Structure formats: C-alpha cells, structure tokens
Amino acid sequence: MFPALRELRPPGEPTRQLTVGVFPGSGNVHLHHAIDSGYFQQAGLEVNVVQVVSSDQQILTSAF
C-alpha cells in the first residue's frame, strides 16, 4: 500500500478529489475493492472512477 494511504487523516481535514478514467474490465477490480473498503476515504481521498473507451478520453477525464 502507498505510504500516504497508511496514515489516517485527522477528522475535519479537507478531502482531496481524484477522477480516474479506466477501461472496462476485470483489471480494475483492485481499484474498486480499495474504494469499497474505504482505503482512499480513510486517507482523505475521494476517488471518482469513470469508464472510458479510448486513450484520448482517458487523458481528458483524468486531467486536472
């Protein structure tokens, strides 16, 4: 696990948001498991997963 995700964020600290563009398929099961288990939320990160159909769409979706 990433070091930043090992440490819980103090209550009341702002949540960071991340949008991730992924291709459909079972290769994303680990990402969905981590989201469902609350690992990202505990670290103060709100992850939004968007399915894409092309690399161009993935780049546009994941750009910040």
Biopython code that builds the backbone (N, CA, C, O; Angstrom):
import numpy as np
from Bio.PDB.StructureBuilder import StructureBuilder

atoms = [
    (1, "MET", "N", (0.850, -1.166, 0.000)),
    (1, "MET", "CA", (0.000, 0.000, 0.000)),
    (1, "MET", "C", (0.898, 1.233, 0.000)),
    (1, "MET", "O", (1.995, 1.216, 0.559)),
    (2, "PHE", "N", (0.423, 2.293, -0.628)),
    (2, "PHE", "CA", (1.181, 3.532, -0.676)),
    (2, "PHE", "C", (1.323, 4.123, 0.727)),
    (2, "PHE", "O", (0.373, 4.076, 1.509)),
    (3, "PRO", "N", (2.479, 4.670, 1.056)),
    (3, "PRO", "CA", (2.682, 5.233, 2.395)),
    (3, "PRO", "C", (1.627, 6.273, 2.764)),
    (3, "PRO", "O", (1.189, 6.324, 3.913)),
    (4, "ALA", "N", (1.221, 7.087, 1.824)),
    (4, "ALA", "CA", (0.233, 8.133, 2.122)),
    (4, "ALA", "C", (-1.106, 7.536, 2.525)),
    (4, "ALA", "O", (-1.873, 8.173, 3.248)),
    (5, "LEU", "N", (-1.400, 6.318, 2.067)),
    (5, "LEU", "CA", (-2.674, 5.695, 2.386)),
    (5, "LEU", "C", (-2.624, 4.937, 3.710)),
    (5, "LEU", "O", (-3.665, 4.526, 4.222)),
    (6, "ARG", "N", (-1.449, 4.747, 4.262)),
    (6, "ARG", "CA", (-1.335, 4.045, 5.534)),
    (6, "ARG", "C", (-1.736, 4.929, 6.711)),
    (6, "ARG", "O", (-2.170, 4.431, 7.750)),
    (7, "GLU", "N", (-1.590, 6.224, 6.547)),
    (7, "GLU", "CA", (-1.867, 7.147, 7.636)),
    (7, "GLU", "C", (-3.273, 7.719, 7.490)),
    (7, "GLU", "O", (-3.642, 8.231, 6.433)),
    (8, "LEU", "N", (-4.046, 7.625, 8.562)),
    (8, "LEU", "CA", (-5.390, 8.186, 8.548)),
    (8, "LEU", "C", (-5.304, 9.696, 8.657)),
    (8, "LEU", "O", (-4.445, 10.233, 9.356)),
    (9, "ARG", "N", (-6.200, 10.374, 7.959)),
    (9, "ARG", "CA", (-6.237, 11.830, 8.032)),
    (9, "ARG", "C", (-7.076, 12.242, 9.237)),
    (9, "ARG", "O", (-8.087, 11.608, 9.538)),
    (10, "PRO", "N", (-6.666, 13.285, 9.914)),
    (10, "PRO", "CA", (-7.437, 13.756, 11.073)),
    (10, "PRO", "C", (-8.844, 14.189, 10.666)),
    (10, "PRO", "O", (-9.037, 14.693, 9.559)),
    (11, "PRO", "N", (-9.829, 14.000, 11.545)),
    (11, "PRO", "CA", (-11.188, 14.430, 11.249)),
    (11, "PRO", "C", (-11.221, 15.927, 10.960)),
    (11, "PRO", "O", (-10.516, 16.713, 11.594)),
    (12, "GLY", "N", (-12.047, 16.303, 9.997)),
    (12, "GLY", "CA", (-12.203, 17.707, 9.658)),
    (12, "GLY", "C", (-11.202, 18.208, 8.641)),
    (12, "GLY", "O", (-11.340, 19.323, 8.139)),
    (13, "GLU", "N", (-10.197, 17.410, 8.327)),
    (13, "GLU", "CA", (-9.232, 17.838, 7.324)),
    (13, "GLU", "C", (-9.877, 17.689, 5.940)),
    (13, "GLU", "O", (-10.614, 16.730, 5.711)),
    (14, "PRO", "N", (-9.616, 18.611, 5.024)),
    (14, "PRO", "CA", (-10.290, 18.570, 3.720)),
    (14, "PRO", "C", (-9.997, 17.294, 2.945)),
    (14, "PRO", "O", (-8.923, 16.703, 3.063)),
    (15, "THR", "N", (-10.962, 16.892, 2.162)),
    (15, "THR", "CA", (-10.827, 15.720, 1.310)),
    (15, "THR", "C", (-10.313, 16.155, -0.059)),
    (15, "THR", "O", (-10.782, 17.150, -0.612)),
    (16, "ARG", "N", (-9.367, 15.427, -0.596)),
    (16, "ARG", "CA", (-8.884, 15.673, -1.951)),
    (16, "ARG", "C", (-9.684, 14.807, -2.898)),
    (16, "ARG", "O", (-10.063, 13.691, -2.544)),
    (17, "GLN", "N", (-9.948, 15.303, -4.099)),
    (17, "GLN", "CA", (-10.740, 14.569, -5.086)),
    (17, "GLN", "C", (-9.854, 14.166, -6.253)),
    (17, "GLN", "O", (-8.972, 14.913, -6.676)),
    (18, "LEU", "N", (-10.111, 12.955, -6.770)),
    (18, "LEU", "CA", (-9.355, 12.429, -7.895)),
    (18, "LEU", "C", (-10.319, 11.720, -8.829)),
    (18, "LEU", "O", (-11.076, 10.849, -8.400)),
    (19, "THR", "N", (-10.296, 12.088, -10.104)),
    (19, "THR", "CA", (-11.087, 11.393, -11.110)),
    (19, "THR", "C", (-10.142, 10.536, -11.933)),
    (19, "THR", "O", (-9.113, 11.008, -12.418)),
    (20, "VAL", "N", (-10.507, 9.268, -12.084)),
    (20, "VAL", "CA", (-9.663, 8.310, -12.787)),
    (20, "VAL", "C", (-10.448, 7.725, -13.951)),
    (20, "VAL", "O", (-11.532, 7.175, -13.759)),
    (21, "GLY", "N", (-9.899, 7.843, -15.165)),
    (21, "GLY", "CA", (-10.514, 7.240, -16.345)),
    (21, "GLY", "C", (-9.946, 5.851, -16.553)),
    (21, "GLY", "O", (-8.734, 5.695, -16.701)),
    (22, "VAL", "N", (-10.802, 4.837, -16.568)),
    (22, "VAL", "CA", (-10.353, 3.446, -16.722)),
    (22, "VAL", "C", (-11.123, 2.767, -17.840)),
    (22, "VAL", "O", (-12.269, 3.115, -18.124)),
    (23, "PHE", "N", (-10.483, 1.800, -18.466)),
    (23, "PHE", "CA", (-11.144, 0.988, -19.470)),
    (23, "PHE", "C", (-11.962, -0.098, -18.772)),
    (23, "PHE", "O", (-11.542, -0.607, -17.733)),
    (24, "PRO", "N", (-13.109, -0.457, -19.318)),
    (24, "PRO", "CA", (-13.927, -1.508, -18.704)),
    (24, "PRO", "C", (-13.149, -2.823, -18.629)),
    (24, "PRO", "O", (-12.331, -3.120, -19.499)),
    (25, "GLY", "N", (-13.409, -3.589, -17.601)),
    (25, "GLY", "CA", (-12.781, -4.906, -17.494)),
    (25, "GLY", "C", (-12.445, -5.265, -16.063)),
    (25, "GLY", "O", (-12.521, -4.441, -15.151)),
    (26, "SER", "N", (-12.073, -6.514, -15.899)),
    (26, "SER", "CA", (-11.793, -7.027, -14.558)),
    (26, "SER", "C", (-10.447, -6.555, -14.026)),
    (26, "SER", "O", (-10.139, -6.784, -12.857)),
    (27, "GLY", "N", (-9.642, -5.903, -14.853)),
    (27, "GLY", "CA", (-8.348, -5.390, -14.405)),
    (27, "GLY", "C", (-8.475, -4.269, -13.389)),
    (27, "GLY", "O", (-7.486, -3.865, -12.777)),
    (28, "ASN", "N", (-9.687, -3.766, -13.208)),
    (28, "ASN", "CA", (-9.919, -2.661, -12.271)),
    (28, "ASN", "C", (-10.475, -3.134, -10.940)),
    (28, "ASN", "O", (-10.821, -2.313, -10.089)),
    (29, "VAL", "N", (-10.568, -4.440, -10.746)),
    (29, "VAL", "CA", (-11.191, -4.968, -9.537)),
    (29, "VAL", "C", (-10.457, -4.500, -8.280)),
    (29, "VAL", "O", (-11.090, -4.240, -7.257)),
    (30, "HIS", "N", (-9.147, -4.393, -8.344)),
    (30, "HIS", "CA", (-8.379, -3.938, -7.179)),
    (30, "HIS", "C", (-8.705, -2.495, -6.815)),
    (30, "HIS", "O", (-8.744, -2.142, -5.636)),
    (31, "LEU", "N", (-8.938, -1.666, -7.820)),
    (31, "LEU", "CA", (-9.290, -0.266, -7.582)),
    (31, "LEU", "C", (-10.666, -0.164, -6.920)),
    (31, "LEU", "O", (-10.847, 0.582, -5.958)),
    (32, "HIS", "N", (-11.626, -0.917, -7.444)),
    (32, "HIS", "CA", (-12.976, -0.896, -6.871)),
    (32, "HIS", "C", (-12.989, -1.488, -5.453)),
    (32, "HIS", "O", (-13.732, -1.028, -4.586)),
    (33, "HIS", "N", (-12.171, -2.493, -5.235)),
    (33, "HIS", "CA", (-12.078, -3.077, -3.886)),
    (33, "HIS", "C", (-11.539, -2.046, -2.889)),
    (33, "HIS", "O", (-12.057, -1.913, -1.780)),
    (34, "ALA", "N", (-10.506, -1.330, -3.294)),
    (34, "ALA", "CA", (-9.923, -0.312, -2.409)),
    (34, "ALA", "C", (-10.932, 0.796, -2.114)),
    (34, "ALA", "O", (-11.002, 1.285, -0.986)),
    (35, "ILE", "N", (-11.706, 1.190, -3.113)),
    (35, "ILE", "CA", (-12.731, 2.218, -2.907)),
    (35, "ILE", "C", (-13.804, 1.694, -1.968)),
    (35, "ILE", "O", (-14.168, 2.359, -0.997)),
    (36, "ASP", "N", (-14.314, 0.490, -2.260)),
    (36, "ASP", "CA", (-15.385, -0.095, -1.442)),
    (36, "ASP", "C", (-14.931, -0.355, -0.002)),
    (36, "ASP", "O", (-15.741, -0.288, 0.923)),
    (37, "SER", "N", (-13.664, -0.647, 0.189)),
    (37, "SER", "CA", (-13.138, -0.923, 1.529)),
    (37, "SER", "C", (-12.860, 0.358, 2.314)),
    (37, "SER", "O", (-12.605, 0.314, 3.517)),
    (38, "GLY", "N", (-12.913, 1.496, 1.625)),
    (38, "GLY", "CA", (-12.720, 2.774, 2.302)),
    (38, "GLY", "C", (-11.274, 3.191, 2.484)),
    (38, "GLY", "O", (-10.990, 4.122, 3.238)),
    (39, "TYR", "N", (-10.350, 2.515, 1.802)),
    (39, "TYR", "CA", (-8.935, 2.839, 1.966)),
    (39, "TYR", "C", (-8.627, 4.272, 1.537)),
    (39, "TYR", "O", (-7.920, 4.996, 2.237)),
    (40, "PHE", "N", (-9.155, 4.672, 0.396)),
    (40, "PHE", "CA", (-8.896, 6.028, -0.088)),
    (40, "PHE", "C", (-9.582, 7.061, 0.801)),
    (40, "PHE", "O", (-9.007, 8.107, 1.104)),
    (41, "GLN", "N", (-10.797, 6.768, 1.213)),
    (41, "GLN", "CA", (-11.548, 7.690, 2.061)),
    (41, "GLN", "C", (-10.825, 7.906, 3.392)),
    (41, "GLN", "O", (-10.770, 9.032, 3.886)),
    (42, "GLN", "N", (-10.282, 6.859, 3.966)),
    (42, "GLN", "CA", (-9.535, 6.978, 5.218)),
    (42, "GLN", "C", (-8.335, 7.899, 5.066)),
    (42, "GLN", "O", (-7.925, 8.570, 6.014)),
    (43, "ALA", "N", (-7.777, 7.923, 3.861)),
    (43, "ALA", "CA", (-6.616, 8.764, 3.601)),
    (43, "ALA", "C", (-7.022, 10.161, 3.150)),
    (43, "ALA", "O", (-6.166, 10.988, 2.836)),
    (44, "GLY", "N", (-8.338, 10.428, 3.115)),
    (44, "GLY", "CA", (-8.812, 11.750, 2.736)),
    (44, "GLY", "C", (-8.877, 11.974, 1.247)),
    (44, "GLY", "O", (-8.804, 13.112, 0.783)),
    (45, "LEU", "N", (-9.014, 10.893, 0.486)),
    (45, "LEU", "CA", (-9.050, 10.993, -0.973)),
    (45, "LEU", "C", (-10.366, 10.446, -1.487)),
    (45, "LEU", "O", (-10.712, 9.293, -1.233)),
    (46, "GLU", "N", (-11.091, 11.270, -2.203)),
    (46, "GLU", "CA", (-12.354, 10.848, -2.812)),
    (46, "GLU", "C", (-12.062, 10.500, -4.269)),
    (46, "GLU", "O", (-11.688, 11.370, -5.056)),
    (47, "VAL", "N", (-12.234, 9.225, -4.628)),
    (47, "VAL", "CA", (-11.908, 8.744, -5.962)),
    (47, "VAL", "C", (-13.191, 8.547, -6.764)),
    (47, "VAL", "O", (-14.118, 7.866, -6.325)),
    (48, "ASN", "N", (-13.225, 9.152, -7.939)),
    (48, "ASN", "CA", (-14.348, 9.018, -8.860)),
    (48, "ASN", "C", (-13.854, 8.247, -10.083)),
    (48, "ASN", "O", (-12.987, 8.730, -10.810)),
    (49, "VAL", "N", (-14.396, 7.059, -10.313)),
    (49, "VAL", "CA", (-13.977, 6.214, -11.430)),
    (49, "VAL", "C", (-14.940, 6.415, -12.595)),
    (49, "VAL", "O", (-16.155, 6.294, -12.442)),
    (50, "VAL", "N", (-14.375, 6.726, -13.768)),
    (50, "VAL", "CA", (-15.163, 6.936, -14.979)),
    (50, "VAL", "C", (-14.665, 5.956, -16.034)),
    (50, "VAL", "O", (-13.469, 5.894, -16.315)),
    (51, "GLN", "N", (-15.588, 5.190, -16.617)),
    (51, "GLN", "CA", (-15.188, 4.268, -17.678)),
    (51, "GLN", "C", (-15.031, 5.030, -18.986)),
    (51, "GLN", "O", (-15.856, 5.877, -19.329)),
    (52, "VAL", "N", (-13.965, 4.720, -19.708)),
    (52, "VAL", "CA", (-13.660, 5.375, -20.981)),
    (52, "VAL", "C", (-13.493, 4.310, -22.062)),
    (52, "VAL", "O", (-13.353, 3.122, -21.770)),
    (53, "VAL", "N", (-13.512, 4.761, -23.318)),
    (53, "VAL", "CA", (-13.385, 3.818, -24.438)),
    (53, "VAL", "C", (-12.166, 4.109, -25.311)),
    (53, "VAL", "O", (-11.889, 3.363, -26.250)),
    (54, "SER", "N", (-11.432, 5.186, -25.010)),
    (54, "SER", "CA", (-10.243, 5.499, -25.796)),
    (54, "SER", "C", (-9.192, 6.164, -24.909)),
    (54, "SER", "O", (-9.506, 6.692, -23.842)),
    (55, "SER", "N", (-7.961, 6.130, -25.362)),
    (55, "SER", "CA", (-6.884, 6.769, -24.606)),
    (55, "SER", "C", (-7.082, 8.275, -24.549)),
    (55, "SER", "O", (-6.801, 8.904, -23.529)),
    (56, "ASP", "N", (-7.566, 8.857, -25.650)),
    (56, "ASP", "CA", (-7.830, 10.297, -25.647)),
    (56, "ASP", "C", (-8.842, 10.675, -24.587)),
    (56, "ASP", "O", (-8.669, 11.661, -23.870)),
    (57, "GLN", "N", (-9.903, 9.885, -24.491)),
    (57, "GLN", "CA", (-10.939, 10.138, -23.493)),
    (57, "GLN", "C", (-10.354, 9.950, -22.088)),
    (57, "GLN", "O", (-10.700, 10.693, -21.170)),
    (58, "GLN", "N", (-9.487, 8.979, -21.919)),
    (58, "GLN", "CA", (-8.871, 8.730, -20.618)),
    (58, "GLN", "C", (-8.007, 9.921, -20.194)),
    (58, "GLN", "O", (-8.032, 10.321, -19.030)),
    (59, "ILE", "N", (-7.258, 10.474, -21.115)),
    (59, "ILE", "CA", (-6.405, 11.625, -20.809)),
    (59, "ILE", "C", (-7.268, 12.829, -20.419)),
    (59, "ILE", "O", (-6.957, 13.528, -19.455)),
    (60, "LEU", "N", (-8.342, 13.069, -21.159)),
    (60, "LEU", "CA", (-9.217, 14.201, -20.852)),
    (60, "LEU", "C", (-9.933, 14.017, -19.532)),
    (60, "LEU", "O", (-10.110, 14.980, -18.786)),
    (61, "THR", "N", (-10.348, 12.798, -19.230)),
    (61, "THR", "CA", (-11.068, 12.511, -17.996)),
    (61, "THR", "C", (-10.176, 12.640, -16.777)),
    (61, "THR", "O", (-10.603, 13.148, -15.740)),
    (62, "SER", "N", (-8.945, 12.184, -16.897)),
    (62, "SER", "CA", (-8.039, 12.156, -15.763)),
    (62, "SER", "C", (-7.238, 13.450, -15.595)),
    (62, "SER", "O", (-6.508, 13.599, -14.616)),
    (63, "ALA", "N", (-7.367, 14.374, -16.531)),
    (63, "ALA", "CA", (-6.617, 15.627, -16.429)),
    (63, "ALA", "C", (-7.141, 16.456, -15.274)),
    (63, "ALA", "O", (-8.329, 16.420, -14.952)),
    (64, "PHE", "N", (-6.251, 17.193, -14.662)),
    (64, "PHE", "CA", (-6.674, 18.023, -13.531)),
    (64, "PHE", "C", (-6.290, 19.424, -13.719)),
    (64, "PHE", "O", (-6.568, 20.261, -12.860)),
]
sb = StructureBuilder()
sb.init_structure("model")
sb.init_model(0)
sb.init_chain("A")
sb.init_seg("    ")
for serial, (resi, resn, name, xyz) in enumerate(atoms, 1):
    if name == "N":
        sb.init_residue(resn, " ", resi, " ")
    sb.init_atom(name, np.array(xyz, "f"), 0.0, 1.0, " ", f" {name:<3s}", serial, name[0])
structure = sb.get_structure()
